[in-house]
Amino acid sequence: MFAQTLRLRLAVVGLAIVALTACEIGALGKTGKFNFRDRTPTPTSSRSELRPLALGARMRLQISGADRVVEVKSSDNDILEILDFGDDFVEVRGGRPGIATVEVRDLEDNEDAIDVEVAEIHSGAVKLLPWDPAVSLPEDLWAEGAALLPGAPVRVFVELRDANGGLLTGAGAAQWQITRGNPAMVHSEQGDFATLRAMTDVTGAVDVRYGEWASVRLEVVQPEAVAQVGLYSQSQDVGANAGESLALDVSRSHLMHVTAFTADGRYIIGAGTDPVDPDADAAAPFTVTLDAAAAGEEDSEDLARILSNGRAFYLNAHSVGQDALTVAWQGQQYDFEIVVR
């Protein structure tokens, strides 16, 4: 369940959730006077190109370089409808496939325009975003599927694609719904994010669907379903299962995540009722703590939230050597050999 090194999909620790909003660069308008940035929230932190807008979806374009936008027009309202605009933004919706031009004029009579393509949705995929909005985990962990402990929440996001497989932008083309099972509830959030929360007293399978294009099946399981536990260093992107050695770099504070899997390899999400409790010998070449400040990290609301989720702790590798680390969780103890090099 763990490769020696997992592929890195790391969002910087401490970023606020608003930093997950896409489009740091944007696209220059036709006259070069204004810059247009797609503000559709996505799990990624940046995107340079303006992607096609999904049919039926809404998109907010942030406009920079304009001195207070006073007029916005669409060259074809059937393709691209103007829903709203303000001093520095315009909100549009895709009405039918095609390309329309958004024309913008500001208070100083500066004008610029940008073409927006609207494309039909051909397919979609539900992306799981466990742990915390400020940090990511590698998707390799749930390649065999995922399960939830009772009461556990997990954020989900849908990626929509056109007939050629290209990613689409925008949000609100459809709604999230549970189409099978009742052990969880789904609540839509900004953009096409949602949070699925498992019931505390019901187990079983649940199907979550976004429109007609994407769905995922999860199962709510009891803690007894945990068959294998491991450690993953968010800071170094390496992991190991209980009973194995885990090599970590010296002079570094590692944000550790406790992984858990069912017997058939599904990744288990949730902390349960018993948070992890790491312990190491005083003579070990590392120390463990649930306090970010004690780990030499800047204290922040994000870090406090991450450390309070029941599956995270800090390991400060202060000298070269190796020693045992014990992690207690859900009434069980799991042993690891930590090699600091």
CORVEN-V820160 format. One line per field, one symbol per residue. psi: psi as a letter, one per 20 degrees, with the letter a starting at -180 (. if undefined). burial: I if it has 16 or more other C-alpha atoms within 10 Angstrom, else O. A space follows every 10 residues. Layout:
psi: ???
burial: ???
//
This chain:
psi: iprhpqppmp pppipqhhii prnhgapqrh ijhqpppojp pririqphqo qqpppirqpp ppoqiqmopi ppqpiohhgo pohqqahkrp prpohqqapq popppahjjp qrqqppppqq phrrppppmr eqhiqrqpih hkhjrqrpqp ipqpqqqppq qahjjqqrar qjhaqqqpiq rkjrqppqaq bkqrpppqqi jprrqpppqo bjhqrqprpp qqhiiohpqa qpohhilqrq rpirqopqqr lqopoqpoqq qrhjjppppq ibinqqnqpq qhiqjqqqqj oghhjjqppr hghgggijii jqrqoonirq aqrqppoppk jqpppqopop .
burial: IOOOOIOIOI IOIIIOOOII IIIOOIIIIO OOOIIIIIII IIIOIOIOOI IIIIIIIIII IIIIOIIIII IIIIOIIOII IIOOIOIIII IIIIIIIIII IIIIIIOOOO IIIIIIIIII IIIIIIIIII IIIIIIIIII IIOOIIIIII IIIIIIIIII IIOOOOIIII IIIOOIIIOO IIIIIIOIOO IIIIIIIIIO OIIIIIIIII OOIIIIIIII IIIOIIOIII IIIIIIIIII IIOOIIIIII OIIIIIIIII IIOOIIIIII IIOOIIIIOI OOOIIIIIII IIOOIOOOOO OIIOOIIIII IIIIIIIIOO OIIIIIIOIO OOOIIIIIII O
//
